[in-house]
Amino acid sequence: MPTTRVCRTSSRSGRTARLAAVPALLTLFTLTACSGGDKASDLTAPRNHLLSEDRGATGGDDQLTGGVNAYLWRGALDTLSFMPIASADAVGGFLLTDWYTPPAAHGERFKITAYILDRRLRSDALRVSVFRQVYQDGVWTDTPPAANMASDITTKILARARELRADNGNRDN
């Protein structure tokens, strides 16, 4: 029995020694991380050339320097606001809704993706995709939407964007 007792004692002292070493190791790692400041700042300095470009959704400039048309972006948000938004990126001009079931349509749901492709307020600067699923035999099945659904939504987004631009005095910024 004394050997068991000795093992327990040595186990406790080993655990205590390890616990005492933790603060010392943390201090050592902290001091190591703080030294050599120039090398650390060189490693973390951004080197992406896109950071110097304006990628905001401002105005409807005719120059293609990046970003998207703010009127198209706001028009898409306003037009699709009745659906839950799953993802939105104003810089990239991407808007994705979550599945939406219209109140009058049971067993049918829709998802819409809108891409704003340009800084100019033009009809070809907008691409809309509509996805439709029907609930059949306990499973949601992909089904093509009505042929004119994407073009109707595109028309509504463009009309709203033009209305916003007119409210702004037909200015592009």
Backbone torsions as a table, in degrees:
resi	resn	phi	psi	omega
1	MET	NA	-33.6	179.0
2	PRO	-60.1	-32.0	-179.8
3	THR	-67.7	-35.0	177.0
4	THR	-64.5	-41.4	180.0
5	ARG	-65.1	-38.9	179.0
6	VAL	-64.7	-40.5	179.8
7	CYS	-63.9	-41.9	179.3
8	ARG	-63.9	-40.5	-179.6
9	THR	-65.2	-44.8	-179.8
10	SER	-68.8	-31.4	177.8
11	SER	-66.0	-41.0	178.7
12	ARG	-66.6	-43.8	-178.7
13	SER	-67.6	-32.8	176.4
14	GLY	-66.8	-41.7	178.4
15	ARG	-65.5	-41.0	178.5
16	THR	-64.1	-40.0	179.6
17	ALA	-65.7	-39.8	178.6
18	ARG	-66.6	-41.0	178.2
19	LEU	-64.9	-34.5	178.4
20	ALA	-71.3	-28.2	-178.8
21	ALA	-77.2	-22.3	-177.7
22	VAL	-59.9	-50.5	178.2
23	PRO	-61.0	-36.0	179.3
24	ALA	-65.2	-41.9	178.4
25	LEU	-66.6	-40.9	177.9
26	LEU	-61.5	-41.4	177.9
27	THR	-63.4	-42.4	179.4
28	LEU	-62.3	-45.3	179.2
29	PHE	-65.4	-37.6	179.5
30	THR	-65.3	-44.5	179.5
31	LEU	-65.8	-37.2	178.3
32	THR	-65.8	-39.7	-179.7
33	ALA	-69.1	-31.6	-178.2
34	CYS	-78.1	-26.5	-178.3
35	SER	-77.7	156.1	178.9
36	GLY	71.0	47.6	-175.5
37	GLY	-59.3	-36.0	-178.1
38	ASP	-64.6	-41.2	-179.6
39	LYS	-65.1	-40.1	-179.5
40	ALA	-65.9	-41.7	-179.5
41	SER	-69.2	-32.4	176.4
42	ASP	-65.0	-37.5	-178.5
43	LEU	-71.8	-33.1	-176.3
44	THR	-94.2	-4.6	-179.7
45	ALA	-68.7	129.3	-179.7
46	PRO	-68.1	139.3	-179.7
47	ARG	-124.3	23.9	-177.7
48	ASN	-89.4	122.5	-178.7
49	HIS	-68.5	-17.9	-179.8
50	LEU	-74.1	-17.4	-179.2
51	LEU	-67.4	-22.8	-179.5
52	SER	-88.5	-7.5	-179.8
53	GLU	-91.2	151.0	175.8
54	ASP	-80.4	113.1	-179.0
55	ARG	-113.5	20.8	-177.7
56	GLY	-81.7	161.6	178.4
57	ALA	-92.2	72.5	-177.6
58	THR	-121.1	129.2	171.1
59	GLY	63.8	-176.2	179.1
60	GLY	-123.5	52.9	-176.5
61	ASP	-59.2	148.8	174.9
62	ASP	-83.2	-11.3	178.7
63	GLN	-88.6	133.4	-177.7
64	LEU	-92.4	74.6	-180.0
65	THR	-100.4	8.3	179.7
66	GLY	113.4	168.7	-178.5
67	GLY	83.7	-175.2	-178.2
68	VAL	-130.5	167.6	179.3
69	ASN	-72.0	125.0	-176.5
70	ALA	-66.6	-34.5	179.7
71	TYR	-68.9	-41.5	177.2
72	LEU	-65.3	-40.2	179.3
73	TRP	-62.3	-49.3	-179.4
74	ARG	-67.2	-36.8	177.2
75	GLY	-63.2	-39.8	177.5
76	ALA	-66.2	-43.1	178.2
77	LEU	-62.5	-45.0	-179.2
78	ASP	-64.7	-43.2	-176.1
79	THR	-69.2	-37.7	-176.4
80	LEU	-96.7	11.0	-175.7
81	SER	-67.2	-16.1	178.0
82	PHE	-75.4	-13.8	179.2
83	MET	-102.7	151.7	175.9
84	PRO	-70.3	132.2	-179.6
85	ILE	-87.1	122.9	179.4
86	ALA	-88.7	-38.9	-178.2
87	SER	-154.4	140.5	179.4
88	ALA	-145.6	133.8	179.8
89	ASP	-135.7	102.0	-177.9
90	ALA	-67.8	-31.9	-179.2
91	VAL	-70.5	-45.6	-179.6
92	GLY	-84.7	-13.3	179.3
93	GLY	72.7	42.4	-175.6
94	PHE	-124.0	129.9	179.6
95	LEU	-134.8	123.5	-178.8
96	LEU	-126.2	125.7	176.7
97	THR	-92.0	162.9	171.9
98	ASP	-88.2	174.1	179.3
99	TRP	-63.7	137.5	-178.1
100	TYR	-131.2	129.8	175.3
101	THR	-106.9	115.8	177.5
102	PRO	-60.8	146.3	-177.7
103	PRO	-58.4	-33.8	-176.9
104	ALA	-85.4	-14.7	-175.9
105	ALA	-109.6	108.3	177.3
106	HIS	-95.8	138.5	179.7
107	GLY	79.5	21.2	179.9
108	GLU	-145.3	137.0	178.4
109	ARG	-143.3	158.1	-174.5
110	PHE	-131.4	152.3	173.2
111	LYS	-137.6	139.2	-177.0
112	ILE	-126.9	139.3	174.3
113	THR	-121.1	129.1	177.5
114	ALA	-120.8	129.9	176.7
115	TYR	-115.9	127.7	173.0
116	ILE	-102.4	120.2	-167.5
117	LEU	-103.8	-5.6	-170.8
118	ASP	-150.6	163.8	175.0
119	ARG	-88.4	-10.3	-179.6
120	ARG	-91.3	147.8	178.2
121	LEU	-84.8	89.1	-178.1
122	ARG	-138.7	156.3	-178.7
123	SER	-67.3	-29.9	179.9
124	ASP	-84.2	4.4	176.9
125	ALA	-91.0	5.8	-176.2
126	LEU	-134.2	130.7	175.4
127	ARG	-127.3	126.2	-178.8
128	VAL	-119.2	133.2	175.1
129	SER	-120.9	135.8	179.7
130	VAL	-117.5	133.0	177.7
131	PHE	-117.8	139.3	-177.0
132	ARG	-131.6	139.8	174.3
133	GLN	-131.6	146.1	178.2
134	VAL	-120.6	139.2	180.0
135	TYR	-87.5	109.7	-178.7
136	GLN	-132.2	130.3	176.8
137	ASP	54.0	38.8	176.8
138	GLY	77.7	12.5	-178.1
139	VAL	-136.2	139.8	173.1
140	TRP	-78.3	123.7	-176.5
141	THR	-116.3	131.6	176.8
142	ASP	-64.4	132.3	179.9
143	THR	-138.4	140.1	179.2
144	PRO	-66.3	139.5	176.6
145	PRO	-74.4	174.5	175.9
146	ALA	-58.9	146.0	-173.9
147	ALA	-59.3	-33.9	-175.5
148	ASN	-96.1	2.4	-174.7
149	MET	-63.9	-47.4	-179.5
150	ALA	-64.2	-41.6	-180.0
151	SER	-69.3	-34.3	176.4
152	ASP	-64.9	-42.3	178.8
153	ILE	-67.7	-39.6	176.6
154	THR	-59.8	-43.6	178.9
155	THR	-62.0	-41.3	179.6
156	LYS	-66.9	-40.1	178.1
157	ILE	-64.7	-44.1	179.1
158	LEU	-63.5	-41.9	178.4
159	ALA	-61.9	-42.7	178.9
160	ARG	-66.1	-39.4	178.9
161	ALA	-63.8	-42.3	178.3
162	ARG	-66.4	-35.8	176.6
163	GLU	-64.8	-42.8	177.9
164	LEU	-63.8	-39.8	178.1
165	ARG	-65.6	-41.6	178.5
166	ALA	-64.4	-38.8	177.2
167	ASP	-64.1	-23.0	180.0
168	ASN	-94.6	15.5	177.9
169	GLY	76.6	27.4	-179.2
170	ASN	57.2	28.5	175.8
171	ARG	-91.8	147.7	179.5
172	ASP	-92.7	6.8	178.6
173	ASN	-140.9	NA	NA
